[in-house]
Amino acid sequence: MLAAWALSLLNPAPLGLRRRGYVRQSGLLHARSRRCRAAWAPHLERARRVIAAAAEATAQRGHAVILGSGLLDDVPLDRLAALFARVTLVDAVHPWPARWAAGRHPNVRLVTAEISAGLTGGSAAFCAGADLIVSANLLSQIPIVPLDVYEARGREAPPGLGAHLIETHLAALDAVARGAGRVCLITDTVQREEVRAGRITDSLDLMFGVALPPPEAAWDWDIAPFGEVGRGHRLIHRVHAYPDWRAARA
Ligand SMILES: C[S@@+](CC[C@H](N)C(=O)[O-])C[C@H]1O[C@@H](n2cnc3c(N)ncnc32)[C@H](O)[C@@H]1O
């Protein structure tokens, strides 16, 4: 908790995003990713491989955009920076380790933006004409802060808000996939709670009922191993990977 709080103070972000809770959320994620480094490693490695393969399969290599770049733990930045003339990293919060990593590449730039409202329109000009757009373990996170804001104010969120935000991001990916570029989507989809005997005791749909097409690859992410949220149970997320979102939607 202390680490997450310190990170929340240190990581730069516009006041509006800080007030809404994005910096706090980023700090919590950062601290957990370091505590759970070993448990998360297989997931991060698979995600990096999917993104690298999607990048290598992209014929035009002018501009790559990574949405939800965050800590860059699942982003093969060196490879992307070598393959593409320009790489744009988009997130509500760019923590310091990501800023330092980006700073090593003259062709990598950071865009700080909240992208819940979609990718089209003025605030999303960064996607226009991109040859590769990667949504990197972002989709399931998009509803978290907006729903938290309602909860913090003691108000009910509008019914269907989570599903609406998920659908908005998918529609935005559909729209950019209709253009020339390749779209790669990686997202966690379902959370299951397991006890030590392996029995599933709870399950949560992270997509709020929105159906996804069959993935090209899928794996488990041990997001909260035993001891992280309780001694006797752990949380596992099922991850779907779509290295070519347009083909998956066809
Ligand atoms: C699970 S992390 C993604 C992992 C990240 N690719 C990494 O390697 O660290 C989700 C990221 O999405 C960002 N995020 C969540 N909601 C967002 C929104 N509405 N707009 C922009 N970024 C958002 C968070 O700040 C966080 O960095």
PDBQT file of the ligand as one rigid body, heavy atoms in Angstrom, charges set to zero:
ROOT
HETATM    1  C1  LIG A 301      -3.292  -3.543 -16.991  1.00  0.00    +0.000 C 
HETATM    2  S1  LIG A 301      -2.507  -2.067 -17.506  1.00  0.00    +0.000 S 
HETATM    3  C2  LIG A 301      -1.892  -2.553 -19.071  1.00  0.00    +0.000 C 
HETATM    4  C3  LIG A 301      -0.575  -3.169 -18.934  1.00  0.00    +0.000 C 
HETATM    5  C4  LIG A 301       0.498  -2.353 -19.615  1.00  0.00    +0.000 C 
HETATM    6  N1  LIG A 301       0.438  -2.619 -21.036  1.00  0.00    +0.000 N 
HETATM    7  C5  LIG A 301       1.823  -2.696 -19.004  1.00  0.00    +0.000 C 
HETATM    8  O1  LIG A 301       2.627  -3.402 -19.609  1.00  0.00    +0.000 OA
HETATM    9  O2  LIG A 301       2.063  -2.248 -17.880  1.00  0.00    +0.000 OA
HETATM   10  C6  LIG A 301      -3.817  -1.030 -18.012  1.00  0.00    +0.000 C 
HETATM   11  C7  LIG A 301      -3.349   0.354 -18.396  1.00  0.00    +0.000 C 
HETATM   12  O3  LIG A 301      -4.470   1.019 -18.950  1.00  0.00    +0.000 OA
HETATM   13  C8  LIG A 301      -4.466   2.358 -18.519  1.00  0.00    +0.000 C 
HETATM   14  N2  LIG A 301      -5.843   2.837 -18.603  1.00  0.00    +0.000 N 
HETATM   15  C9  LIG A 301      -6.927   2.367 -17.970  1.00  0.00    +0.000 A 
HETATM   16  N3  LIG A 301      -8.031   3.044 -18.366  1.00  0.00    +0.000 NA
HETATM   17  C10 LIG A 301      -7.616   3.962 -19.290  1.00  0.00    +0.000 A 
HETATM   18  C11 LIG A 301      -8.280   4.954 -20.063  1.00  0.00    +0.000 A 
HETATM   19  N4  LIG A 301      -9.577   5.142 -19.973  1.00  0.00    +0.000 N 
HETATM   20  N5  LIG A 301      -7.551   5.713 -20.897  1.00  0.00    +0.000 NA
HETATM   21  C12 LIG A 301      -6.204   5.524 -20.995  1.00  0.00    +0.000 A 
HETATM   22  N6  LIG A 301      -5.515   4.605 -20.294  1.00  0.00    +0.000 NA
HETATM   23  C13 LIG A 301      -6.222   3.837 -19.443  1.00  0.00    +0.000 A 
HETATM   24  C14 LIG A 301      -3.912   2.317 -17.117  1.00  0.00    +0.000 C 
HETATM   25  O4  LIG A 301      -3.321   3.561 -16.756  1.00  0.00    +0.000 OA
HETATM   26  C15 LIG A 301      -2.869   1.188 -17.234  1.00  0.00    +0.000 C 
HETATM   27  O5  LIG A 301      -1.592   1.685 -17.531  1.00  0.00    +0.000 OA
ENDROOT
TORSDOF 0
